[in-house]
Amino acid sequence: MTCVSELALELVVNSTADLPAKDPFGCCCDTGRKLADGQVECTLRAAIQISNSHPGKDIIYFDVPSTDPNYTLAGAIIAPL
């Protein structure tokens, strides 16, 4: 997560898991788990929770590694509810 200004957050989703943020009112997208490479896990659900609790506009990027169980050659698959 990078703060681009006082009003915007840049959140990077790096997992296709469906887990909430450890602290949905915090400033960091963190599910409380780590990826195999040691990075903090950020799911789409967690990123949306953080963004919704933060005033102003935020940016959500996707950088799901090819080692993710739901990664395919077409990209990552995030299953609908």
Buried (B, 14 or more C-beta within 10 A) or exposed (E): BEEEEEEBBEBBBBBBBEBEBBBEEBEBBBBEEEBEEEEBBBBBBBBBBBBEBBEEEBEBEBEBEEEBEEBEEEEBEBEEE
